[in-house]
Amino acid sequence: MEQLLEILRELHPETDFEKETALVDHGILVSFDIVMLITRIEEEFDVVIPAKDITPAHFNSAKSLYALIASLEEQDD
């Protein structure tokens, strides 16, 4: 999780990603941020995020995003 939080903080250091639960809904993460996040996550975690999983529900919090990453890592095993 810490690795993900570091990636998120690089994008928006002013945001408390451990508490925020509406990153997309509140406009903290916009489309460009999400594209950057996907690229970094795929590189750092060695996963591929399918288009069907690029939804606000998965990107609204660090916790939900980390759950998606964990799910994708399990599928690769």
mmCIF file as gemmi writes it, N, C-alpha and C atoms, coordinates in Angstrom:
data_model
loop_
_atom_site.group_PDB
_atom_site.id
_atom_site.type_symbol
_atom_site.label_atom_id
_atom_site.label_alt_id
_atom_site.label_comp_id
_atom_site.label_asym_id
_atom_site.label_entity_id
_atom_site.label_seq_id
_atom_site.pdbx_PDB_ins_code
_atom_site.Cartn_x
_atom_site.Cartn_y
_atom_site.Cartn_z
_atom_site.occupancy
_atom_site.B_iso_or_equiv
_atom_site.pdbx_formal_charge
_atom_site.auth_seq_id
_atom_site.auth_asym_id
_atom_site.pdbx_PDB_model_num
ATOM 1 N N . MET Axp A 1 ? 0.821 -1.195 0 1 0 ? 1 A 1
ATOM 2 C CA . MET Axp A 1 ? 0 0 0 1 0 ? 1 A 1
ATOM 3 C C . MET Axp A 1 ? 0.866 1.261 0 1 0 ? 1 A 1
ATOM 4 N N . GLU Axp A 2 ? 1.981 1.199 0.731 1 0 ? 2 A 1
ATOM 5 C CA . GLU Axp A 2 ? 2.844 2.383 0.818 1 0 ? 2 A 1
ATOM 6 C C . GLU Axp A 2 ? 3.366 2.795 -0.554 1 0 ? 2 A 1
ATOM 7 N N . GLN Axp A 3 ? 3.684 1.813 -1.376 1 0 ? 3 A 1
ATOM 8 C CA . GLN Axp A 3 ? 4.164 2.093 -2.729 1 0 ? 3 A 1
ATOM 9 C C . GLN Axp A 3 ? 3.1 2.849 -3.537 1 0 ? 3 A 1
ATOM 10 N N . LEU Axp A 4 ? 1.856 2.433 -3.408 1 0 ? 4 A 1
ATOM 11 C CA . LEU Axp A 4 ? 0.752 3.115 -4.09 1 0 ? 4 A 1
ATOM 12 C C . LEU Axp A 4 ? 0.588 4.526 -3.548 1 0 ? 4 A 1
ATOM 13 N N . LEU Axp A 5 ? 0.636 4.694 -2.245 1 0 ? 5 A 1
ATOM 14 C CA . LEU Axp A 5 ? 0.5 6.02 -1.646 1 0 ? 5 A 1
ATOM 15 C C . LEU Axp A 5 ? 1.591 6.964 -2.131 1 0 ? 5 A 1
ATOM 16 N N . GLU Axp A 6 ? 2.796 6.465 -2.3 1 0 ? 6 A 1
ATOM 17 C CA . GLU Axp A 6 ? 3.891 7.289 -2.824 1 0 ? 6 A 1
ATOM 18 C C . GLU Axp A 6 ? 3.59 7.761 -4.241 1 0 ? 6 A 1
ATOM 19 N N . ILE Axp A 7 ? 3.063 6.876 -5.066 1 0 ? 7 A 1
ATOM 20 C CA . ILE Axp A 7 ? 2.705 7.238 -6.441 1 0 ? 7 A 1
ATOM 21 C C . ILE Axp A 7 ? 1.622 8.32 -6.424 1 0 ? 7 A 1
ATOM 22 N N . LEU Axp A 8 ? 0.616 8.134 -5.586 1 0 ? 8 A 1
ATOM 23 C CA . LEU Axp A 8 ? -0.471 9.11 -5.495 1 0 ? 8 A 1
ATOM 24 C C . LEU Axp A 8 ? 0.039 10.459 -4.995 1 0 ? 8 A 1
ATOM 25 N N . ARG Axp A 9 ? 0.918 10.437 -4.005 1 0 ? 9 A 1
ATOM 26 C CA . ARG Axp A 9 ? 1.454 11.694 -3.442 1 0 ? 9 A 1
ATOM 27 C C . ARG Axp A 9 ? 2.287 12.456 -4.465 1 0 ? 9 A 1
ATOM 28 N N . GLU Axp A 10 ? 2.918 11.749 -5.379 1 0 ? 10 A 1
ATOM 29 C CA . GLU Axp A 10 ? 3.669 12.427 -6.437 1 0 ? 10 A 1
ATOM 30 C C . GLU Axp A 10 ? 2.728 13.266 -7.308 1 0 ? 10 A 1
ATOM 31 N N . LEU Axp A 11 ? 1.515 12.777 -7.506 1 0 ? 11 A 1
ATOM 32 C CA . LEU Axp A 11 ? 0.535 13.503 -8.317 1 0 ? 11 A 1
ATOM 33 C C . LEU Axp A 11 ? -0.064 14.691 -7.571 1 0 ? 11 A 1
ATOM 34 N N . HIS Axp A 12 ? -0.434 14.467 -6.312 1 0 ? 12 A 1
ATOM 35 C CA . HIS Axp A 12 ? -1.109 15.499 -5.518 1 0 ? 12 A 1
ATOM 36 C C . HIS Axp A 12 ? -0.607 15.451 -4.071 1 0 ? 12 A 1
ATOM 37 N N . PRO Axp A 13 ? 0.538 16.056 -3.806 1 0 ? 13 A 1
ATOM 38 C CA . PRO Axp A 13 ? 1.112 15.984 -2.454 1 0 ? 13 A 1
ATOM 39 C C . PRO Axp A 13 ? 0.233 16.618 -1.376 1 0 ? 13 A 1
ATOM 40 N N . GLU Axp A 14 ? -0.676 17.476 -1.771 1 0 ? 14 A 1
ATOM 41 C CA . GLU Axp A 14 ? -1.545 18.165 -0.8 1 0 ? 14 A 1
ATOM 42 C C . GLU Axp A 14 ? -2.725 17.315 -0.332 1 0 ? 14 A 1
ATOM 43 N N . THR Axp A 15 ? -2.939 16.177 -0.92 1 0 ? 15 A 1
ATOM 44 C CA . THR Axp A 15 ? -4.1 15.345 -0.616 1 0 ? 15 A 1
ATOM 45 C C . THR Axp A 15 ? -3.761 14.255 0.385 1 0 ? 15 A 1
ATOM 46 N N . ASP Axp A 16 ? -4.669 14.037 1.336 1 0 ? 16 A 1
ATOM 47 C CA . ASP Axp A 16 ? -4.504 12.953 2.304 1 0 ? 16 A 1
ATOM 48 C C . ASP Axp A 16 ? -5.156 11.699 1.715 1 0 ? 16 A 1
ATOM 49 N N . PHE Axp A 17 ? -4.377 10.917 1.015 1 0 ? 17 A 1
ATOM 50 C CA . PHE Axp A 17 ? -4.895 9.755 0.307 1 0 ? 17 A 1
ATOM 51 C C . PHE Axp A 17 ? -5.321 8.625 1.234 1 0 ? 17 A 1
ATOM 52 N N . GLU Axp A 18 ? -4.88 8.662 2.466 1 0 ? 18 A 1
ATOM 53 C CA . GLU Axp A 18 ? -5.291 7.63 3.41 1 0 ? 18 A 1
ATOM 54 C C . GLU Axp A 18 ? -6.716 7.869 3.92 1 0 ? 18 A 1
ATOM 55 N N . LYS Axp A 19 ? -7.191 9.103 3.834 1 0 ? 19 A 1
ATOM 56 C CA . LYS Axp A 19 ? -8.541 9.431 4.328 1 0 ? 19 A 1
ATOM 57 C C . LYS Axp A 19 ? -9.547 9.727 3.223 1 0 ? 19 A 1
ATOM 58 N N . GLU Axp A 20 ? -9.084 10.25 2.107 1 0 ? 20 A 1
ATOM 59 C CA . GLU Axp A 20 ? -9.987 10.671 1.028 1 0 ? 20 A 1
ATOM 60 C C . GLU Axp A 20 ? -10.651 9.463 0.374 1 0 ? 20 A 1
ATOM 61 N N . THR Axp A 21 ? -11.98 9.536 0.223 1 0 ? 21 A 1
ATOM 62 C CA . THR Axp A 21 ? -12.741 8.422 -0.352 1 0 ? 21 A 1
ATOM 63 C C . THR Axp A 21 ? -13.532 8.81 -1.607 1 0 ? 21 A 1
ATOM 64 N N . ALA Axp A 22 ? -13.277 10.011 -2.118 1 0 ? 22 A 1
ATOM 65 C CA . ALA Axp A 22 ? -13.991 10.461 -3.315 1 0 ? 22 A 1
ATOM 66 C C . ALA Axp A 22 ? -13.032 11.197 -4.254 1 0 ? 22 A 1
ATOM 67 N N . LEU Axp A 23 ? -11.92 10.566 -4.545 1 0 ? 23 A 1
ATOM 68 C CA . LEU Axp A 23 ? -10.887 11.2 -5.362 1 0 ? 23 A 1
ATOM 69 C C . LEU Axp A 23 ? -11.398 11.614 -6.735 1 0 ? 23 A 1
ATOM 70 N N . VAL Axp A 24 ? -12.147 10.752 -7.374 1 0 ? 24 A 1
ATOM 71 C CA . VAL Axp A 24 ? -12.705 11.069 -8.697 1 0 ? 24 A 1
ATOM 72 C C . VAL Axp A 24 ? -13.938 11.95 -8.54 1 0 ? 24 A 1
ATOM 73 N N . ASP Axp A 25 ? -14.822 11.572 -7.633 1 0 ? 25 A 1
ATOM 74 C CA . ASP Axp A 25 ? -16.074 12.314 -7.449 1 0 ? 25 A 1
ATOM 75 C C . ASP Axp A 25 ? -15.839 13.774 -7.059 1 0 ? 25 A 1
ATOM 76 N N . HIS Axp A 26 ? -14.777 14.051 -6.305 1 0 ? 26 A 1
ATOM 77 C CA . HIS Axp A 26 ? -14.471 15.422 -5.88 1 0 ? 26 A 1
ATOM 78 C C . HIS Axp A 26 ? -13.519 16.13 -6.834 1 0 ? 26 A 1
ATOM 79 N N . GLY Axp A 27 ? -13.16 15.477 -7.936 1 0 ? 27 A 1
ATOM 80 C CA . GLY Axp A 27 ? -12.312 16.098 -8.948 1 0 ? 27 A 1
ATOM 81 C C . GLY Axp A 27 ? -10.848 16.205 -8.563 1 0 ? 27 A 1
ATOM 82 N N . ILE Axp A 28 ? -10.435 15.462 -7.553 1 0 ? 28 A 1
ATOM 83 C CA . ILE Axp A 28 ? -9.025 15.461 -7.164 1 0 ? 28 A 1
ATOM 84 C C . ILE Axp A 28 ? -8.212 14.742 -8.229 1 0 ? 28 A 1
ATOM 85 N N . LEU Axp A 29 ? -8.7 13.58 -8.644 1 0 ? 29 A 1
ATOM 86 C CA . LEU Axp A 29 ? -8.089 12.864 -9.76 1 0 ? 29 A 1
ATOM 87 C C . LEU Axp A 29 ? -8.922 13.122 -11.01 1 0 ? 29 A 1
ATOM 88 N N . VAL Axp A 30 ? -8.275 13.672 -12.017 1 0 ? 30 A 1
ATOM 89 C CA . VAL Axp A 30 ? -8.942 13.911 -13.303 1 0 ? 30 A 1
ATOM 90 C C . VAL Axp A 30 ? -8.393 12.902 -14.309 1 0 ? 30 A 1
ATOM 91 N N . SER Axp A 31 ? -8.922 12.926 -15.509 1 0 ? 31 A 1
ATOM 92 C CA . SER Axp A 31 ? -8.578 11.905 -16.494 1 0 ? 31 A 1
ATOM 93 C C . SER Axp A 31 ? -7.074 11.785 -16.734 1 0 ? 31 A 1
ATOM 94 N N . PHE Axp A 32 ? -6.372 12.9 -16.825 1 0 ? 32 A 1
ATOM 95 C CA . PHE Axp A 32 ? -4.926 12.85 -17.047 1 0 ? 32 A 1
ATOM 96 C C . PHE Axp A 32 ? -4.23 12.151 -15.88 1 0 ? 32 A 1
ATOM 97 N N . ASP Axp A 33 ? -4.662 12.451 -14.651 1 0 ? 33 A 1
ATOM 98 C CA . ASP Axp A 33 ? -4.095 11.794 -13.464 1 0 ? 33 A 1
ATOM 99 C C . ASP Axp A 33 ? -4.312 10.287 -13.532 1 0 ? 33 A 1
ATOM 100 N N . ILE Axp A 34 ? -5.48 9.888 -13.947 1 0 ? 34 A 1
ATOM 101 C CA . ILE Axp A 34 ? -5.811 8.462 -14.001 1 0 ? 34 A 1
ATOM 102 C C . ILE Axp A 34 ? -4.951 7.747 -15.037 1 0 ? 34 A 1
ATOM 103 N N . VAL Axp A 35 ? -4.74 8.383 -16.175 1 0 ? 35 A 1
ATOM 104 C CA . VAL Axp A 35 ? -3.865 7.796 -17.194 1 0 ? 35 A 1
ATOM 105 C C . VAL Axp A 35 ? -2.451 7.641 -16.633 1 0 ? 35 A 1
ATOM 106 N N . MET Axp A 36 ? -1.957 8.669 -15.953 1 0 ? 36 A 1
ATOM 107 C CA . MET Axp A 36 ? -0.621 8.598 -15.345 1 0 ? 36 A 1
ATOM 108 C C . MET Axp A 36 ? -0.566 7.505 -14.288 1 0 ? 36 A 1
ATOM 109 N N . LEU Axp A 37 ? -1.607 7.418 -13.47 1 0 ? 37 A 1
ATOM 110 C CA . LEU Axp A 37 ? -1.67 6.397 -12.43 1 0 ? 37 A 1
ATOM 111 C C . LEU Axp A 37 ? -1.638 4.992 -13.017 1 0 ? 37 A 1
ATOM 112 N N . ILE Axp A 38 ? -2.429 4.775 -14.035 1 0 ? 38 A 1
ATOM 113 C CA . ILE Axp A 38 ? -2.493 3.459 -14.664 1 0 ? 38 A 1
ATOM 114 C C . ILE Axp A 38 ? -1.103 3.06 -15.165 1 0 ? 38 A 1
ATOM 115 N N . THR Axp A 39 ? -0.44 3.98 -15.823 1 0 ? 39 A 1
ATOM 116 C CA . THR Axp A 39 ? 0.897 3.699 -16.345 1 0 ? 39 A 1
ATOM 117 C C . THR Axp A 39 ? 1.854 3.333 -15.219 1 0 ? 39 A 1
ATOM 118 N N . ARG Axp A 40 ? 1.873 4.141 -14.163 1 0 ? 40 A 1
ATOM 119 C CA . ARG Axp A 40 ? 2.784 3.882 -13.034 1 0 ? 40 A 1
ATOM 120 C C . ARG Axp A 40 ? 2.443 2.581 -12.311 1 0 ? 40 A 1
ATOM 121 N N . ILE Axp A 41 ? 1.159 2.337 -12.106 1 0 ? 41 A 1
ATOM 122 C CA . ILE Axp A 41 ? 0.735 1.109 -11.413 1 0 ? 41 A 1
ATOM 123 C C . ILE Axp A 41 ? 1.129 -0.114 -12.222 1 0 ? 41 A 1
ATOM 124 N N . GLU Axp A 42 ? 0.889 -0.062 -13.525 1 0 ? 42 A 1
ATOM 125 C CA . GLU Axp A 42 ? 1.233 -1.204 -14.365 1 0 ? 42 A 1
ATOM 126 C C . GLU Axp A 42 ? 2.738 -1.464 -14.345 1 0 ? 42 A 1
ATOM 127 N N . GLU Axp A 43 ? 3.532 -0.394 -14.315 1 0 ? 43 A 1
ATOM 128 C CA . GLU Axp A 43 ? 4.987 -0.553 -14.257 1 0 ? 43 A 1
ATOM 129 C C . GLU Axp A 43 ? 5.449 -1.062 -12.888 1 0 ? 43 A 1
ATOM 130 N N . GLU Axp A 44 ? 4.961 -0.434 -11.841 1 0 ? 44 A 1
ATOM 131 C CA . GLU Axp A 44 ? 5.434 -0.728 -10.484 1 0 ? 44 A 1
ATOM 132 C C . GLU Axp A 44 ? 4.95 -2.082 -9.953 1 0 ? 44 A 1
ATOM 133 N N . PHE Axp A 45 ? 3.712 -2.434 -10.287 1 0 ? 45 A 1
ATOM 134 C CA . PHE Axp A 45 ? 3.119 -3.653 -9.729 1 0 ? 45 A 1
ATOM 135 C C . PHE Axp A 45 ? 3.081 -4.808 -10.722 1 0 ? 45 A 1
ATOM 136 N N . ASP Axp A 46 ? 3.544 -4.581 -11.946 1 0 ? 46 A 1
ATOM 137 C CA . ASP Axp A 46 ? 3.579 -5.61 -12.985 1 0 ? 46 A 1
ATOM 138 C C . ASP Axp A 46 ? 2.211 -6.249 -13.207 1 0 ? 46 A 1
ATOM 139 N N . VAL Axp A 47 ? 1.21 -5.383 -13.369 1 0 ? 47 A 1
ATOM 140 C CA . VAL Axp A 47 ? -0.158 -5.814 -13.674 1 0 ? 47 A 1
ATOM 141 C C . VAL Axp A 47 ? -0.645 -5.027 -14.884 1 0 ? 47 A 1
ATOM 142 N N . VAL Axp A 48 ? -1.743 -5.49 -15.461 1 0 ? 48 A 1
ATOM 143 C CA . VAL Axp A 48 ? -2.407 -4.758 -16.534 1 0 ? 48 A 1
ATOM 144 C C . VAL Axp A 48 ? -3.818 -4.461 -16.06 1 0 ? 48 A 1
ATOM 145 N N . ILE Axp A 49 ? -4.183 -3.182 -16.069 1 0 ? 49 A 1
ATOM 146 C CA . ILE Axp A 49 ? -5.532 -2.793 -15.647 1 0 ? 49 A 1
ATOM 147 C C . ILE Axp A 49 ? -6.422 -2.789 -16.882 1 0 ? 49 A 1
ATOM 148 N N . PRO Axp A 50 ? -7.379 -3.728 -16.959 1 0 ? 50 A 1
ATOM 149 C CA . PRO Axp A 50 ? -8.281 -3.783 -18.113 1 0 ? 50 A 1
ATOM 150 C C . PRO Axp A 50 ? -9.199 -2.555 -18.155 1 0 ? 50 A 1
ATOM 151 N N . ALA Axp A 51 ? -9.599 -2.181 -19.345 1 0 ? 51 A 1
ATOM 152 C CA . ALA Axp A 51 ? -10.474 -1.018 -19.52 1 0 ? 51 A 1
ATOM 153 C C . ALA Axp A 51 ? -11.738 -1.129 -18.677 1 0 ? 51 A 1
ATOM 154 N N . LYS Axp A 52 ? -12.272 -2.332 -18.518 1 0 ? 52 A 1
ATOM 155 C CA . LYS Axp A 52 ? -13.511 -2.512 -17.753 1 0 ? 52 A 1
ATOM 156 C C . LYS Axp A 52 ? -13.336 -2.154 -16.281 1 0 ? 52 A 1
ATOM 157 N N . ASP Axp A 53 ? -12.089 -2.148 -15.803 1 0 ? 53 A 1
ATOM 158 C CA . ASP Axp A 53 ? -11.832 -1.827 -14.401 1 0 ? 53 A 1
ATOM 159 C C . ASP Axp A 53 ? -11.468 -0.365 -14.166 1 0 ? 53 A 1
ATOM 160 N N . ILE Axp A 54 ? -11.447 0.427 -15.216 1 0 ? 54 A 1
ATOM 161 C CA . ILE Axp A 54 ? -11.142 1.849 -15.074 1 0 ? 54 A 1
ATOM 162 C C . ILE Axp A 54 ? -12.459 2.576 -14.81 1 0 ? 54 A 1
ATOM 163 N N . THR Axp A 55 ? -12.872 2.519 -13.555 1 0 ? 55 A 1
ATOM 164 C CA . THR Axp A 55 ? -14.137 3.101 -13.127 1 0 ? 55 A 1
ATOM 165 C C . THR Axp A 55 ? -13.901 3.987 -11.904 1 0 ? 55 A 1
ATOM 166 N N . PRO Axp A 56 ? -14.784 4.957 -11.666 1 0 ? 56 A 1
ATOM 167 C CA . PRO Axp A 56 ? -14.639 5.784 -10.463 1 0 ? 56 A 1
ATOM 168 C C . PRO Axp A 56 ? -14.59 4.951 -9.182 1 0 ? 56 A 1
ATOM 169 N N . ALA Axp A 57 ? -15.35 3.882 -9.126 1 0 ? 57 A 1
ATOM 170 C CA . ALA Axp A 57 ? -15.366 3.053 -7.919 1 0 ? 57 A 1
ATOM 171 C C . ALA Axp A 57 ? -13.973 2.529 -7.577 1 0 ? 57 A 1
ATOM 172 N N . HIS Axp A 58 ? -13.183 2.189 -8.579 1 0 ? 58 A 1
ATOM 173 C CA . HIS Axp A 58 ? -11.837 1.675 -8.333 1 0 ? 58 A 1
ATOM 174 C C . HIS Axp A 58 ? -10.827 2.779 -8.036 1 0 ? 58 A 1
ATOM 175 N N . PHE Axp A 59 ? -11.12 4.003 -8.465 1 0 ? 59 A 1
ATOM 176 C CA . PHE Axp A 59 ? -10.148 5.092 -8.334 1 0 ? 59 A 1
ATOM 177 C C . PHE Axp A 59 ? -10.558 6.156 -7.316 1 0 ? 59 A 1
ATOM 178 N N . ASN Axp A 60 ? -11.645 5.954 -6.591 1 0 ? 60 A 1
ATOM 179 C CA . ASN Axp A 60 ? -12.103 6.963 -5.628 1 0 ? 60 A 1
ATOM 180 C C . ASN Axp A 60 ? -11.299 6.989 -4.34 1 0 ? 60 A 1
ATOM 181 N N . SER Axp A 61 ? -10.577 5.925 -4.037 1 0 ? 61 A 1
ATOM 182 C CA . SER Axp A 61 ? -9.757 5.921 -2.82 1 0 ? 61 A 1
ATOM 183 C C . SER Axp A 61 ? -8.525 5.051 -3.039 1 0 ? 61 A 1
ATOM 184 N N . ALA Axp A 62 ? -7.511 5.313 -2.248 1 0 ? 62 A 1
ATOM 185 C CA . ALA Axp A 62 ? -6.308 4.49 -2.315 1 0 ? 62 A 1
ATOM 186 C C . ALA Axp A 62 ? -6.645 3.051 -1.936 1 0 ? 62 A 1
ATOM 187 N N . LYS Axp A 63 ? -7.537 2.898 -0.988 1 0 ? 63 A 1
ATOM 188 C CA . LYS Axp A 63 ? -7.919 1.556 -0.529 1 0 ? 63 A 1
ATOM 189 C C . LYS Axp A 63 ? -8.578 0.751 -1.661 1 0 ? 63 A 1
ATOM 190 N N . SER Axp A 64 ? -9.507 1.369 -2.375 1 0 ? 64 A 1
ATOM 191 C CA . SER Axp A 64 ? -10.177 0.649 -3.464 1 0 ? 64 A 1
ATOM 192 C C . SER Axp A 64 ? -9.218 0.388 -4.62 1 0 ? 64 A 1
ATOM 193 N N . LEU Axp A 65 ? -8.316 1.311 -4.865 1 0 ? 65 A 1
ATOM 194 C CA . LEU Axp A 65 ? -7.331 1.121 -5.918 1 0 ? 65 A 1
ATOM 195 C C . LEU Axp A 65 ? -6.363 0 -5.549 1 0 ? 65 A 1
ATOM 196 N N . TYR Axp A 66 ? -5.97 -0.041 -4.284 1 0 ? 66 A 1
ATOM 197 C CA . TYR Axp A 66 ? -5.067 -1.098 -3.835 1 0 ? 66 A 1
ATOM 198 C C . TYR Axp A 66 ? -5.755 -2.468 -3.903 1 0 ? 66 A 1
ATOM 199 N N . ALA Axp A 67 ? -7.045 -2.501 -3.597 1 0 ? 67 A 1
ATOM 200 C CA . ALA Axp A 67 ? -7.803 -3.756 -3.701 1 0 ? 67 A 1
ATOM 201 C C . ALA Axp A 67 ? -7.831 -4.233 -5.156 1 0 ? 67 A 1
ATOM 202 N N . LEU Axp A 68 ? -7.984 -3.305 -6.088 1 0 ? 68 A 1
ATOM 203 C CA . LEU Axp A 68 ? -7.965 -3.666 -7.514 1 0 ? 68 A 1
ATOM 204 C C . LEU Axp A 68 ? -6.6 -4.247 -7.881 1 0 ? 68 A 1
ATOM 205 N N . ILE Axp A 69 ? -5.537 -3.596 -7.443 1 0 ? 69 A 1
ATOM 206 C CA . ILE Axp A 69 ? -4.182 -4.08 -7.745 1 0 ? 69 A 1
ATOM 207 C C . ILE Axp A 69 ? -3.995 -5.486 -7.182 1 0 ? 69 A 1
ATOM 208 N N . ALA Axp A 70 ? -4.399 -5.695 -5.928 1 0 ? 70 A 1
ATOM 209 C CA . ALA Axp A 70 ? -4.258 -7.007 -5.296 1 0 ? 70 A 1
ATOM 210 C C . ALA Axp A 70 ? -5.034 -8.063 -6.074 1 0 ? 70 A 1
ATOM 211 N N . SER Axp A 71 ? -6.231 -7.719 -6.512 1 0 ? 71 A 1
ATOM 212 C CA . SER Axp A 71 ? -7.051 -8.637 -7.305 1 0 ? 71 A 1
ATOM 213 C C . SER Axp A 71 ? -6.363 -9.004 -8.612 1 0 ? 71 A 1
ATOM 214 N N . LEU Axp A 72 ? -5.779 -8.008 -9.27 1 0 ? 72 A 1
ATOM 215 C CA . LEU Axp A 72 ? -5.079 -8.247 -10.533 1 0 ? 72 A 1
ATOM 216 C C . LEU Axp A 72 ? -3.83 -9.089 -10.325 1 0 ? 72 A 1
ATOM 217 N N . GLU Axp A 73 ? -3.134 -8.868 -9.21 1 0 ? 73 A 1
ATOM 218 C CA . GLU Axp A 73 ? -1.948 -9.662 -8.909 1 0 ? 73 A 1
ATOM 219 C C . GLU Axp A 73 ? -2.33 -11.125 -8.666 1 0 ? 73 A 1
ATOM 220 N N . GLU Axp A 74 ? -3.453 -11.353 -8.009 1 0 ? 74 A 1
ATOM 221 C CA . GLU Axp A 74 ? -3.924 -12.714 -7.758 1 0 ? 74 A 1
ATOM 222 C C . GLU Axp A 74 ? -4.276 -13.426 -9.053 1 0 ? 74 A 1
ATOM 223 N N . GLN Axp A 75 ? -4.864 -12.7 -9.99 1 0 ? 75 A 1
ATOM 224 C CA . GLN Axp A 75 ? -5.23 -13.291 -11.274 1 0 ? 75 A 1
ATOM 225 C C . GLN Axp A 75 ? -3.998 -13.745 -12.052 1 0 ? 75 A 1
ATOM 226 N N . ASP Axp A 76 ? -2.894 -13.048 -11.858 1 0 ? 76 A 1
ATOM 227 C CA . ASP Axp A 76 ? -1.654 -13.399 -12.558 1 0 ? 76 A 1
ATOM 228 C C . ASP Axp A 76 ? -0.992 -14.638 -11.985 1 0 ? 76 A 1
ATOM 229 N N . ASP Axp A 77 ? -1.323 -14.986 -10.739 1 0 ? 77 A 1
ATOM 230 C CA . ASP Axp A 77 ? -0.687 -16.147 -10.089 1 0 ? 77 A 1
ATOM 231 C C . ASP Axp A 77 ? -1.244 -17.457 -10.572 1 0 ? 77 A 1
